[in-house]
Amino acid sequence: MRVPVKWLKEYVNIEGILEKELVEKLVLTGSNNEGSYEIGEGVDKVVVGKITKIIQHPNADKLFVCTIDVGEEILQIVTGATNIREQDYIPVAVHGATIAGGIKIKKGKLRGEVSNGMLCSLEEMGFDKACIPKEFDDGIFILDKAYPLGMDILEALDIKDTVIEFEITPNRSDCLSMIGMARETAASFERALTLPMGKINTQVDDINDYASVTIEAPDLCPRYVAKVVKEIKIEKSPVWLQMRLMNAGMRPINNIVDITNYVMLEYGQPIHAFDLDTVTDHKIIVRRAENGEKFTTLDDKVRALTGEMLVIADAKRTVGIAGVMGGENTEISKTTQNILIEVASFDKSSIRKTSKDLGLRTEASSRFEKGVSTGLPMIVVNRVCELIETLGAGTVIDGVIDVHPDPAEPVLIPYRVEKISKVIGETLTLDEIKNYLELLDIQTIEKEGQYFAVAPYYRLDLQKEIDLVEEVARIFGYDKIGMTLPKTDTWGARTNAQLIEEQAKLELLSSGIDEILTYSFVSKKDLDKINLSANSMLRQQVELINPLGEEYSVMRTSLIPNVLDVLARNNNRKVKQARIFEMGSVFLPKEVPVVNLPIEKKMLTIGMYGESEDFFTLKGACENILNGLGICDYYFEKEENHPTFHTGRCANIIWGTHIVGTLGELHPHVQENYDLQVRGYVADLDFNLMIQLAKADQKFTPIPKYPAIERDIAILVKDEITALQIEQIVLSNGGDLLESAKMFDMYKGKQIPPGYKSVAYELVFRAEDRTLVDEDVNSIFAHILKALENELEAQLR
C-alpha cells in the first residue's frame, strides 16, 4: 500500500512528526514498512514555460524549434515532441538543470540549431512510466492551466512528496486505503482524525425514475448501492487529482474514472460506473452467470463464465463480472451522458474463485477477496458524488438505491481485563484498556457485569477476545512490554538429529560454502533439465491440486535443480565464483496417485563453480563434512552411469553397502540447460543416512611420542587399476605399524608402456611404544609389495 504523506495529512494532523518517527511508530503498531521514496527527488531547475512559437527544424524533418517564455528570459529549445502546441504551458529544464536519474541538462546544438534546455515529460520529472496518463506516455507533459512563468515546476504543481510503502497483512483489508492508514496513524500518535463529509449540495429529480436494482443471489451479494449522475462531462482530471493517483501508483484516465479510483484508494472500497444509457431498461440485476456464457470484459477479451460466478446484468445481458471487471458493452466513453455508480459488497470467496478461474486479477478483485465491509457502500457512493459535483463533472440525481436484504448486526466481543493483562504480560486497568480500544474506534459496553467491545463496521478481523489482546498490545506498545521467561519446570533442547545438522552446517560454512533456502514446490520440467531418465523413480512426484502455476506444480524429489537454479542465476549476474549448499527435504510418494502422506527424506546438496573450483575441491568439502560428523571407513568409487554428471568425472561415496551420496562435474547438457557458462560441480548426499552414521563421541589420540619411518613406493600397474584398489591392498597388508598410505604422484609418458601408469605412494610407519628401525619395516614393506604383485600384477619401478 503506497501512502503519499501529503494525502495522509488531509485526514490526520502529523505536523511535527518526522518521517522516520512516523514509519517507526506505524511499524511498532503492526504496519510493516517496505521502504519509502521522494517524488521529484533530484529534479532541479525545471520551471514553468510557455510555448510562444513552433517552427519546423530547417535541417531535420522530425525536429521542431520552439520559442519558450520562462518569465525572465526567452529560450530557443529544439525538441522532437509532437504533442505540443503554441500557447501550451509546459515544464522546461533550463541550462544547468537536473532531471530524474541525475541527468544534467546543458545548452548545445541539435542539427545546427541552438537548444538552451529541454521540454520535460512526466517520466523525466520522476514519475513511474506505468502511472503516466496514456496521452503523455511518449510526449511532453502539458499543464492544465496557466501558471506563473519561471516558477519551479515542483512548487507550481505541488509535486514534491514522500511516498511510504506498507505491507498490509491479508486480515487487515481496512488498511488497504488511505483512510485506513490515517486511522492507524491517528491511533498510534493519539491525534484527531478528520474524514471527508460526502456532502452533496444539489440533487435533482428522483432516482427511481432512472434505474432499478434487483439482487437474485443475496448469498454472494449482501448489499448493492447505486446512485445516478446525469449531464456528465468527460474530460481530463485537474492536475492535483492526477498527481494524487500517480503518487499512489495509478494511471489517470479521465475525470469520472479517476474519481472512482481516487475514492477506492481513499476508502478501500472498489467502485464501478456504468454508462446508464447502454443498460437495457435501466435495470441492474445481480445474479449468477449462465454456464458457458461468453462475456467481453473492458480489456477486450472474451471470457467463458460458469454458473458459480456472480455477474451484473441488465434486462437482457451481462454487463459486468461482479467485483472483478466491467464489460465493454457499458463502458464509459466520451459520448457518455448519464452514469450509474455501483458500490456493492460481494462474497470474498466467490470473488477470489472467479478471479482465479478467469486468470483475471484487478485492483477491485484484490480488495474484495480480502473482505470489504458492508458498511462502506453508502459512505463511498456519497463521496464519489461529492467529488463529481466539486469538479463540475455532472448533476447528481436525488435519492439512492440501497438493496440490503439482511443488514448485519454489530459484532460484540466479550473480554476480560485479567485475561488481556495476562496474555500481554502487563498489568492493565479497565480504564487503560478502554482507552487503548477507543483510540481504534472500538467502544466498550457493559451488560450484566460483562464487558463487550463493539467492533467498528470496517474491522472485519475482530471476532474474538484474542483479537482485542492484539489491539491493546500494539497500541500499548510492543516495545514497552517487559521481557519475561516462560514459567515452566522443563526446558527444551535440540534433538540428536538437530545437533548433527548444526554440526554439518558449521563444517560447510567453515569451508566457505553459503547456505541457501529454496521452495519445495517445483516444476515437472526441472527433472528434464538434469537429464533424468524417463523411468527414474524420482519422476514419481506429488502433484498439487491447486498450484500457483506450472513452475510450482509438484513437490520436489531432488534438490539438484534448486541448487543449479541459484548457481545459474549468480553466474548470469556476473558473480565469478559461488559455493552454496541446501539442506532440505525431498518428498517421495508411496504411491501415485497419492493416497498416503509421502516420505520426507532430508538431503544435503552442495554446488559450486569458479576458476579455483574443481572436482577435488568438492571432494574435499564432502570429506570435511563426513570427518566432522565422525563418519569413518567411507571411500569414493567411480560412477559412470549417473545422467546428471559428466562421465568419468563422477564418484559415489560408499560406506559399507550404502551409497552416502554422489558428487561430480555436471554433464555438458545439464550446464547448457541451465545456461551455466562455466563448469559446475554438485554433490548430492543422503543426510538421513549421514545422521545414522554420525558419531558424536569422537575419540582423539595424543600426538605421537616416537618418530615415524617414511618409505616411498612407485609401482607400474594397468590403467584400469584404481587408486582405491591399491590403497585397500596396502592398508590390509601393512599391519599395526602402517599409520598411513598417501598417493603423491601418478605418471603416464614415454618411459611407461602403453596401457600402464606409474603410481607412487608415501607409506608412514610408526609404533606407539618405541622408535622403529629399518628391520621392523623391511619385512612389512616386502609383504605389501608381494601382495601388490600377486593381486594386481604390479611391478616395482
Secondary structure, DSSP 4 states (H G I P E B T S, - for coil): -EEEHHHHTTTB--TT--HHHHHHHHHHTT-EEEEEEEETTT-EEEEEEEEEEEEE-TT-TT-EEEEEE-SS-EEEEEE--SS--TT-EEEEEEEEEEETTTEE---EEETTEEE-EEE--SGGGT--GGGS-GGGTTSPPPPSS---TT-BHHHHTT--EEEEEEEPPTT-GGGSSHHHHHHHHHHHHT--B-------S-EES-GGGT-EEEES-TTT-SEEEEEEEES----PPPHHHHHHHHHTT-----HHHHHHHHHHHHHS---EEEEGGGSGGGEEEEEEPPTT-EEEBTTS-EEE--TTSEEEE-SSSEEEETTTEEBGGG---TT---EEEEEEE--HHHHHHHHHHHT---HHHHHHTT---TTSHHHHHHHHHHHHHHTT--EEES--EEE-SSPPPPPEEEE-HHHHHHHHTS---HHHHHHHHHHTT-EEEEETTEEEEE--TT-TT--SHHHHHHHHHHHH-GGGSPP-----S------HHHHHHHHHHHHHHHTT-EE----SEE-TTHHHHTT--TT-GGG--PBPSS-SSGGGSEE-S-SHHHHHHHHHHHHHTT---EEEEEEEEEEE-SSSS--SPPEEEEEEEEEEESTT--HHHHHHHHHHHHHHTT--SEEEEE----TTEEEEEEEEEEETTEEEEEEEEEPHHHHHHTT--S-EEEEEEEHHHHHHH--SS----PPPSSPPEEEEEEEEEETT--HHHHHHHHHHTSTTTEEEEEEEEEE-STTS-TTEEEEEEEEEE--SSS---HHHHHHHHHHHHHHHHHHH--EE-
